[in-house]
Amino acid sequence: MAAFDFTPFFEYAKQNGITLPEAAENHLTTYGNLLLEWNEKINLTAITDPEDIVIKHFTDCLSLLKIIDPKPGQSLIDVGTGAGFPGMVIKILRPDVDVTLLDGHQKRFLFLEDLQNQIGIKAINLHCRAELAAKEKLYRERYDFATARAVARLPVLAEYCLPFVKPNGFFVAMKGPEAANELNDAKKSLSILGGGEASLITEVLPKENTRAFIRVKKVKPTPEKYPRASAKISKTPL
C-alpha cells in the first residue's frame, strides 16, 4: 500500500474556497492504491509516483471545480474518462452531482467498477464511443457540463463533446500549453456546433504545475448531423 500526502491537495482546496467531504482523503487513498494495483494489469496511467498522483491527477481534477462550480443535482459527462480523470474524482468530491463516465474501452470500467464498489460511490458508467452516444436521445443535449482531459485537439474534441451539452450549459476542455493555439484553430468548429464565447483560463497547481481550461458556453442546439463518424472527425475537423 502506497502512502499519499494530501497536504498540497487540501491547501489548494482551502486557498480556492472549495469545500470537500470528510471522506475525501480516505476515498482518494483507495483510488490511488487501486490505480497502482490495476496499472500493473492494464495501462491506466504513466504517473505512478504517489506525490505526482496527488498533484497531477487528484489536484488537477479538483481544479475543475473552480472552473465549473456545479449546483447540486446538475449533470456532467466526462468524455474519454480513462481511469476516471476528471469525472470520478469530481463524483467523489461532489457526490451530489450526476456524473456519467464515458469511454470506449471496457477494461477501464473494470477498474472503475472495482473502485466504485470499494468506496461506495457510484457514477453512471457508459461504455460507448462518444460519437455514437451523442446521437442517442438519452444522452444528447442532456448535460449541464461536458468535460474531457487529454483526449484530442480542440477542433476534434468539440465535435465529440458539445452535442452532449444542453443549451446554456458548458463544455470545458482540460488542456496544456498549446491551449491558446487550439482555441484559435477551433473557433469555426465551436460556432458550427452551437458554442458561443470561449474563455481560456490558466490555473496554477502545487509544485509549479499548471492547467489550462477552455470553457465554452452552449448557446444553441447542435445540428443533427453532428457528430459525424469518428474517421471524418479526425480526418477533416470542422
KETOR-736814 format. One record per atom (N, C-alpha, C): x, y, z. Coordinates in steps of 0.001 Angstrom, whole numbers, plus 524288, in hexadecimal, padded with zeros to 5 digits. Example, Ala and Ser with C-alpha at 12.3 -4.5 7.8 and 13.67 -1.06 7.14 Angstrom:
BEGIN
833867E9C681E78/8300C7EE6C81E78/833907F31C81E78/832327F73681BA8/835667FBDC81BE4/832648001E81EBE/
//
This chain:
BEGIN
803497FB5480000/800008000080000/80372804E680000/80284808517FC47/8058380D2A7FBFE/8034E811317FFD2/806B8814A2801A5/80516818F180507/8049281DE0801B8/8003B8209E80270/7FF39825527FF6D/7FEE8829FF80318/801E582E09801E9/801CF832DC804F9/7FE17836AF80249/7F99F837A1804B5/7F5A283AFC8025A/7F612840B5803F6/7FA648421A8067A/7FB04847848083D/7FA5584B76803C4/7FD0A84ADA7FF45/7FC4884EBB7FB16/7F6C284EBD7F8E9/7F43E84A477F8E8/7EED5849DB7F70D/7EB2E84D1C7FA7F/7EB9D84C757FFA2/7E82D84F4D80335/7E994855168037B/7EE9585656802F0/7F01D85BDA802D0/7EDD085E927FE12/7EDF385BED7F995/7EBAA85E387F4DF/7E5CB85F0D7F597/7E31E85B2D7F7C9/7DD7E85BB17F8AA/7DC4E8604F7FC43/7DF4D860D48007C/7DE6E865158043A/7DF6886A60801B9/7E39D86AC77FEBB/7E4ED86FBC7FC33/7E0B9871807F862/7DDF086DBE7F62D/7DA1286F027F229/7D47086E787F40B/7D3C686DDC7F92C/7CE9086DC57FB70/7CB46869267F9CE/7CDCC864B67F8D7/7CAFA860017F738/7CA2F85C857FBFF/7C54585B8D7FD4C/7C3F585839801BF/7C4168528280014/7C69B84F3D80344/7C741849BF801F1/7C47684650805EA/7C279841DA8043D/7C00083E3D807EE/7C40483BDE80BA5/7C23E83A5C8104E/7C5C88384A81443/7C8928335881269/7C5EF8304480F29/7C82982B4480D7C/7CBCF82BC7808CF/7CCBF8308A806FA/7CFC08314A80228/7D51982EAB80265/7D7FA82F7F806AC/7DD4482D57806F0/7DD2C8275D806DF/7D99F824FF809D0/7D94481F4C809DC/7D7DE81D2680479/7D41681FA0801EF/7D27081DCB7FCC7/7D6CB81E647F8C4/7D98A822C77F8F6/7DDB4823B07F523/7E27B820447F639/7E36081EF37FB23/7E79981B457FC5C/7E667815ED7FA02/7E1878143A7FA99/7DFDE80F567F81E/7E08580FB67F239/7DEF0814167F000/7DF6B8150F7EA60/7E51D814787E8AC/7E89D817247EB66/7EE1A8170B7E9E8/7F0738119A7EA25/7EF3A80EBA7EE45/7F1628097D7EEC5/7EF1D805B97EAC8/7EA15806237E9BB/7E7C1802D77E5AC/7E9EC804297E049/7EACE809307DF5D/7ED1080AD97DA64/7F25E8083D7D98B/7F596808397DD8D/7FABE805CB7DD19/7FA4D7FFE17DC77/7F6A57FD877DF45/7F5EA7F7DF7DEEC/7F4037F6427D980/7EFFE7F8E87D796/7EDCA7F7987D279/7F17E7F9137CE09/7F4B87FD007CEEC/7F8487FEC57CAD1/7FC4F7FA987C96E/7FD077F6D47CCE5/800937F27F7CBB7/7FE087EE967C7FF/7F8D17EED17C792/7F5EC7EB317C42A/7F4477EDBC7BF0F/7F2817F29D7BF5A/7F0F47F5767BAA6/7F3427FAF67BAEF/7F4487FD477B67E/7F6C6802677B653/7F2CF806AA7B78A/7F30C808C37BC4A/7EF7880CE37BDE9/7F21E8122F7BE5C/7F713812387BFDF/7F9CA817307C0B5/7FFAE816727C04E/8025081A887BE60/8080A81A8F7BE6A/80A1381D0F7C367/8068F81F4A7C67D/807FE821F27CB56/8075581E147CFCF/80BA681C707D22A/80B668186A7D633/80DE181A0B7DB62/8105D81E967DB98/81282820897E07F/80E09822B47E3D7/80D968211C7E8D3/8092D822E97EC0B/8089F828DD7EC4E/80CFF82BAD7ECB5/80CAE831627ECDD/80A74833827E7BF/80C208314D7E364/80A298330B7DE55/80463831A27DD9D/802C082D2F7DFA4/7FD3F82BB97DF48/7F9DF82FB97E220/7FB9B8315B7E6BF/7F8A1835387E9CA/7F83C83A677E6E0/7FC9083C217E488/7FC9D8414A7E20C/7FAA9841177DC6B/7FCE583D827D952/7FBD583D847D3B6/7F6C583AB87D23D/7F4A68379E7D5B8/7EF86835497D4CB/7EB68837C87D853/7EBE0836FD7DD7A/7E7AC8388A7E0F8/7E70183E727E16E/7EB4B841557E238/7EACE8470A7E2A9/7E96D849717DD66/7EB828473E7D941/7EA28849097D3FF/7E448848977D31D/7E202844217D48B/7DC5C843647D3E9/7D94F846F87D792/7DB48847A47DC5B/7D8D284B377E016/7D864850B57DDD4/7DC5B8525F7DAEE/7DC51857B67D8D2/7D7C0858A77D524/7D59E854847D2DC/7D110855257CF72/7CC6E857697D266/7CBFE8562D7D77B/7C79C858337DA91/7C7DF85E227DB26/7CC78860537DAAE/7CCF5866067DACF/7CAD7868707D5C8/7CAFB8657C7D18E/7C9658677B7CC74/7C38E866D07CB83/7C14C862897CD80/7BBC1861837CC4B/7B81B862617D0EE/7B9C0861587D5BA/7B68E8621A7DA71/7B0E9860397D9A9/7B02585B1F7D8C7/7AAE0859357D7AE/7A73D859A37DC66/7A23C85A607DB49/79E4785A6D7DF67/79C91854D17E08B/79AAF853CE7E557/798C084E877E683/794AB84CC97E28A/79548847EF7E0A7/79191845CB7DCED/792D9846DF7D746/796AF84A3C7D645/7982F84B1E7D0D8/79B2B846587CED2/79BB0846127C999/79DDD8416A7C723/7A2D8842AE7C429/7A66583EE27C422/7AB6783F6E7C17C/7ACC083A4F7BECE/7AE9583AA37B9FB/7B0968360E7B744/7B662836D37B63D/7B96C832D67B78D/7BF1A832DE7B6B8/7C03182F787B1FA/7C191831F17ADA8/7C23982F437A8A8/7C7D082D337A829/7C84D8280C7A77F/7CD73825A07A768/7CFD6825877ACCF/7CCE38239C7B092/7CE61824137B617/7D3518211A7B782/7D4A481CF87B4AE/7D96381A077B5F0/7D90A8179C7BB5A/7DC9C8192A7BECF/7DCAB817347C432/7D93481A717C7D2/7D5B381D937C575/7D20A820A07C897/7D397826377C995/7D74A828317C673/7D91982D947C714/7D6EB8310B7C2C2/7D3EA8350A7C401/7D2C6836F17C94A/7CDA8834F07CBA9/7CA63832217C89E/7C506831317CA47/7C46682E567CF6D/7C76C82A267D058/7C6C48272B7D52A/7C8A782A457D9DD/7CCC982D597D92A/7CE8A830B57DD73/7CA4D834B07DEC8/7C7DB836F17DAD2/7C39383AA57DBC5/7BF28837FE7DEB6/7BDCF833357DD50/7B994830697DFFB/7BAEE82F747E5B2/7BFD682E407E6DD/7C17982D7F7EC46/7C11E832997EF5A/7C2D1836D97ECEB/7C2EB83BE67EFA1/7BD9D83E907EFBB/7BA6583D537EBDD/7B51D83F8B7EB8D/7B12D83B2A7EA5C/7B00E837E17EE3A/7AC6B833927ED45/7A6E98355C7EBFB/7A5C483A6B7ECCC/7A09683C817EB7C/7A01A83DF17E5B6/7A43583D287E2A2/7A41983E347DD02/7A3418390C7DA1F/79FFC839327D61B/79EC98349B7D2E2/7A321833FF7CED7/7A6A7830427CFB8/7AB4982FA07CC6B/7AACA82AC07C907/7ABB182B697C3F4/7AC048270C7C047/7B19A826987BE53/7B3BD821E77BEA7/7B901820CE7BCBA/7B88181DEE7B790/7BA6C820467B36D/7B9F781E107AE28/7BF5381C6C7AC29/7BFAA817947AA53/7C483815C87A7F8/7C34C811367A461/7C678810967A054/7C5AC80C6479C96/7C8858076679DED/7CB7C8075A7A24B/7CEAE802D17A3BC/7CC6A800387A898/7CA5C7FB927A7FC/7C7C17F8D37AC33/7CB5C7F7BA7B0D4/7D0557F6877AFD9/7D3E47F5227B419/7D4657F9887B81C/7D3F37FE587B660/7D462802B77BA0A/7CFD3802B87BDE2/7CB58800EA7BC25/7C6D4800B87BFA0/7C7427FC577C3A2/7CA4F7F8557C28D/7CB477F4597C686/7CE097F6D47CB30/7D1DB7FA327CA19/7D47B7FD0F7CE42/7D0B9800C97D0FE/7CDC8803D47CDFE/7CA4E807BB7D04F/7C5FB805307D386/7C3F9800B47D1C5/7BFFD7FDF67D4C4/7C23B7FBE07D9E4/7C7067F9F27D9BC/7C99C7F82E7DE7F/7CA2D7FCBC7E253/7CBF9801297E064/7CC8B805CE7E3A8/7C74D8076F7E5F9/7C349807C87E2C5/7BE268097B7E49F/7BBF4805CA7E8BE/7BCC4800C37E807/7BAE77FCF77EBDD/7BDD17FD8B7F111/7C2E27FE997F0CA/7C5F87FEF67F599/7C4D3803E37F8BA/7C3AF808317F613/7C2B180D147F8F2/7BCE280E2F7F9A6/7B98D80B377F702/7B3EB80BE87F79F/7B1BE810BC7F504/7B45A812A07F0F8/7B272817217EDFF/7B1FE815867E84B/7AD548160C7E626/7AC518142A7E0DC/7AB95818B37DD0E/7AE53818767D8BE/7AD3581BD87D443/7AA38818977D04A/7A86581B0C7CC26/7A60F818327C7C9/7AA75816B77C418/7AB56811B67C355/7AF8A80FD47C000/7AD5D80E9C7BA9A/7AF108117D7B6BD/7ACFB810F67B172/7B14B80F1D7ADC0/7B10D80A217AC67/7B4DA807E07A8C8/7B2D08089D7A342/7B4D880C8D7A08F/7B2F480DCB79B4E/7B6C9811A1798CB/7B6C7811BD793B1/7B9BB815BC790EB/7B6BB81AE279148/7B98D81F21791FB/7B7098242A792D9/7B385825BE78E53/7B558824DA78983/7B24B8269A784FA/7AD418237B7845E/7AD0B81ED678691/7A83F81BB378672/7A49B81D3378AEC/7A6BC81DC378F8C/7A38781F4179411/7A0ED8248979341/7A3BE82830790C4/7A1A782D7579003/79D2282DAC78C27/79C37829677894F/797C782921785B5/792DB8270D78869/79377824DF78D11/78F118228378FD1/78C298269F79315/786F582659792EB/783C182A34795B2/784DA82A4379B8C/78644825CA79DA4/78739825607A341/78BCD828C17A505/78F75829C97A174/7943082CA37A2E9/794D3831D27A011/7926B8327479BAC/7934A8372979888/790EE83BFC79B21/7942183FF079BCC/79295844F279E15/78FB88443B7A34D/791C8840957A664/78F8183F6F7AB7F/7928F841E67AFF0/79787843377AF16/79B10844717B362/79BEF84A487B41A/79C9184BCD7B90A/79DFC851347BA42/7A3B5852457B8F4/7A6EF84E3E7B970/7AC8384ECC7B852/7AE7C849F27B575/7B1D184ACC7B19A/7B4EB846947AF42/7BA9B848227AFD9/7BDCC844637B164/7C3558457C7B219/7C693841077AFE4/7CB748421D7AEE6/7CF1683E237ACFF/7D49883FF57AE37/7D7FB83C267AF59/7DD6F83D5F7B0A2/7E0F4839FC7AD3D/7E46483C8F7AA3C/7E862839CD7A72B/7E5FF835D27A375/7E1FE837627A085/7DF6B833CB79CDE/7E0E58350779736/7E058839EE79595/7E16D83B6E79025/7E1FF8415678FDF/7E3F38433F78B6E/7E432848EA78AA9/7DEB384B2E78A7B/7DE468502078BDC/7D92C8528378CBD/7D57B8524778807/7D73F8533578324/7D389852E777ECB/7D0F984D8477E55/7D3D78496E77FB5/7D1C08441A77FB3/7CE828432378499/7D098844987890E/7CE078439D78E09/7C8B88464678E65/7C84884AEA78C39/7C35984DC178C67/7BEF184AB5789D1/7C020848047858B/7BC0A84517782D8/7BA598404F785F9/7BDD683E2978910/7BC68839D478C7A/7B93C83BAE79137/7BA6C8405579340/7B84D841F77984A/7B386845877980F/7B3968496579499/7AF5084D35794A4/7A9EB84ADC793A2/7A95C846B479084/7A4218446D78FD6/7A1B18425E794E4/7A4D08415C798E0/7A2B483F8479DDD/7A087843EF7A13B/7A1FD848C77A011/7A0EC84D297A396/79BA984FB57A261/798B5850CC7A686/793D4853B87A5FC/794FE859547A43B/7917A85BC87A14F/792068616D7A099/79240864227A5EB/795CC867D27A66A/7971286A9C7AB43/79A97867797AEEA/79C05862B67AD5B/79FEE85FC47B03E/7A564861177AE56/7A94A85E1E7B037/7AEBA85F5F7AF0C/7B1D485A857AD7A/7B51C85B2F7A99F/7B9288576E7A834/7BE46859927AA53/7C0F3856747AD7E/7C5EA8582A7AFD3/7CA1F854347AE7B/7CDE6855D37AB58/7D245852777A9D6/7D6F3853A37AD4A/7D95384F7F7AF75/7DE03850137B2A3/7E2B384F777AF07/7E5C68539E7AE8F/7E9D4853DE7AA93/7EF2E855377ACD2/7F324854D47A970/7F885855FB7AAEA/7FA6885B137A899/7FF8785B907A7AB/801D9860917A60E/8003B862707A0AA/7FE0385EFF79D63/7FC5D860937982B/7F6AD8625A797FB/7F4608635979C87/7EECC8648279CCD/7ED398693A7997B/7F05686D5579998/7EEF187210796A7/7EED1870F5790CD/7F29F86E0C78EDD/7F2B486CAE78950/7EE1486931787E1/7ECD78657878B57/7E86B8620678A56/7E3518651778A24/7E2B8868CA78DA8/7DDF986BF078DBD/7DD7986F1F788C1/7E1B587154786F3/7E19F8745078218/7E012870DC77D76/7E21386C0D77D64/7E0D78686A77927/7DB388666C77966/7D8CF866C077E00/7D3A58645F77EC3/7CF258683F77E66/7D03086D2077D59/7CBF28710777D70/7C78786FAC779B1/7C8E286DDC7750D/7C4E386C6E77139/7C1AF867C877312/7C455863CD774F4/7C19385F14776A2/7BE0D8602F77B4E/7BFDB8634B77EF2/7BCA6864977837C/7B7A086752781D2/7B80986AE977E21/7B37386DB877C3A/7AF9F86A1677973/7B19C866B477610/7AE488630C77331/7AB5385F76776E9/7ADE185DDE77B1F/7ABB1859F977EB7/7A83285C51782EB/7A76C8616C782CE/7A3E1863EC78682/7A690866A678B02/7ABB8866F678AD3/7AE958699078EF5/7AEA386F7278E4A/7AED28722D7929E/7AF2C877DA7928D/7B498879A47941F/7B4C787DA47974E/7B9CB87FDF798E6/7BCFF87BE679BF4/7C20387BAA79AE3/7C5898780C79D8D/7C96787B187A0E8/7CA7D878F97A584/7CE4487B5E7A914/7D2E4877BD7A9DA/7D78B879F87A9E8/7DC43877047AB1D/7DE098788C7B093/7DE47874AB7B408/7DF91875A27B981/7E4428723D7BAE9/7E83A8748D7BD3C/7ECD1871A07BEF4/7ECE3871667C4E1/7ED7C86CB07C6E4/7ED7286BDD7CC8A/7F2C9869D07CE42/7F4DA86C0C7D278/7F9E286A647D497/7F8E58665B7D8D8/7FB4C861DB7D835/7FACE85D8E7DBEE/7FFB285D4D7DF59/7FFBB85A157E36D/804668598F7E6B5/80925857CC7E38E/80DC8859007E59E/812C9857867E343/81370859D67DDC4/8112B85E857DCEB/811AA861707D806/80F6385E947D34C/80BEA85AEB7D442/808FC8588E7CFF8/804AC85C4E7CE4B/8032F85C0E7C972/7FEF885F667C782/7FB0D85C2D7C467/7F65885E3D7C406/7F23785BE17C0EB/7EF488603A7BE1A/7EE7A85F8C7B915/7EB5A863407B60E/7E5E9860F17B53D/7E2068643E7B5B1/7DCA2862B47B4AF/7DA798660A7B041/7D7B4863937ACB4/7D4B28666D7A8C6/7CEF4865737A9FC/7CC388698F7AB78/7C6C28692A7AD15/7C34886BB87A8F1/7BFA6868AC7A6E3/7BC5586A6D7A295/7B6A0869FB7A43B/7B3B986E2E7A3CD/7AE1E86DF67A4F0/7AB2B86C1A7A01F/7A77E8689C7A0E0/7A424866B879C9C/79FA886A9F79C08/79F3886CF47977D/79B4987110796C2/796CD86F6F7932D/7977586B2379053/793478693978CE7/794038636278C08/78FE58609C78A85/7905C85AFB789B9/794568599E78584/796CF855317862E/79A69853317823C/79758850FB77D9F/798A28525A778CA/795EE8501377444/795FB84A1A77473/791B0847B8772BF/790F48421777357/7953583ED4770B6/79795840E276C9F/79B7383DB3769CF/7A09183D0776CC9/7A12C83FD477129/7A5EB83F5377455/7A4B683C7977967/7A8558394577B4F/7AD888384277934/7AD6D834947748A/7B13C8354677120/7B1DE831CD76CA8/7B49482CC076E5D/7B58F8294D76AB1/7B8808249376BE6/7BDFD8260476DC2/7C02E822BF7710B/7C546823E077371/7C987824FA76F61/7C99E821F076B34/7CDB3822AA7673C/7CD5682803764B8/7C88B829E5763CE/7C7DD82F1576174/7C960833647654C/7C80A832AF76A42/7C96C8369976E2C/7CF518375376E5C/7D221832F476E61/7D7D88333E76EC1/7DA6683526769BC/7D8608335576543/7DADF834937604A/7D9B083A2075E74/7D4DB83BDC75F48/7D34E8410E75D7C/7D08584405761E2/7D378845EC765C0/7D105848F5769EC/7CE2084DA6767C9/7CA0884F2B76A65/7C6E58539C768A1/7CA16858A9768AF/
//
